[in-house]
């Protein structure tokens, strides 16, 4: 079987990681005189790496993060932010322990940046989550209630590992919206 046929078969089987690494793995295997099982193993590892990368990209999209911010981009110098604590949060232990995290501070102190950075770090480790602006979330909950489809957002968010509620308390929400948000948070907490 020639190279083209093998690549066509990999495409048909949706083995995109193996396909993209095929030439490099084969050249390296031939050059180093690797046994066939080693070459196949290297191709399989390439496929696994591709699937993991694709999953992370998908989860980043699903999380609806408004920006691509990372901890390395945050300037800790001259701020009261505890860098060690932020880096510990990025490990995700608080998610595994089912603990809540609340970032408190004035406008422009980096709370959203850090929340996004922590979320991106968690997603890279396979944790699934969602970022939501509280006002947008309340509007969505109210729309669900008006259309008689209440509970859908809560069901969806309940299947995730973490939820980020950004700008909680920044803008006032109507009493009915506040009650819906409280009910959602209570349901997620349980």
Rosetta blueprint (number, residue, H / E / L):
1 X L
2 X L
3 X H
4 X H
5 X H
6 X H
7 X H
8 X H
9 X H
10 X H
11 X H
12 X H
13 X L
14 X L
15 X L
16 X H
17 X H
18 X H
19 X H
20 X H
21 X H
22 X H
23 X H
24 X H
25 X H
26 X H
27 X H
28 X H
29 X H
30 X H
31 X H
32 X L
33 X L
34 X L
35 X L
36 X H
37 X H
38 X H
39 X H
40 X H
41 X H
42 X H
43 X H
44 X H
45 X H
46 X H
47 X H
48 X H
49 X H
50 X H
51 X H
52 X H
53 X H
54 X H
55 X H
56 X H
57 X H
58 X H
59 X H
60 X H
61 X H
62 X H
63 X L
64 X L
65 X L
66 X L
67 X L
68 X L
69 X L
70 X L
71 X H
72 X H
73 X H
74 X L
75 X L
76 X L
77 X L
78 X L
79 X L
80 X L
81 X L
82 X L
83 X H
84 X H
85 X H
86 X H
87 X H
88 X H
89 X H
90 X L
91 X L
92 X L
93 X H
94 X H
95 X H
96 X H
97 X L
98 X L
99 X L
100 X L
101 X L
102 X L
103 X L
104 X L
105 X L
106 X L
107 X L
108 X L
109 X L
110 X L
111 X H
112 X H
113 X H
114 X H
115 X H
116 X H
117 X H
118 X H
119 X H
120 X H
121 X H
122 X H
123 X H
124 X H
125 X L
126 X L
127 X L
128 X L
129 X E
130 X E
131 X E
132 X E
133 X E
134 X H
135 X H
136 X H
137 X H
138 X H
139 X H
140 X H
141 X H
142 X H
143 X H
144 X H
145 X H
146 X H
147 X L
148 X L
149 X L
150 X L
151 X L
152 X H
153 X H
154 X H
155 X H
156 X H
157 X H
158 X H
159 X L
160 X L
161 X L
162 X E
163 X E
164 X E
165 X E
166 X E
167 X L
168 X L
169 X L
170 X L
171 X L
172 X L
173 X L
174 X L
175 X H
176 X H
177 X H
178 X H
179 X H
180 X H
181 X H
182 X H
183 X H
184 X H
185 X H
186 X H
187 X H
188 X H
189 X H
190 X L
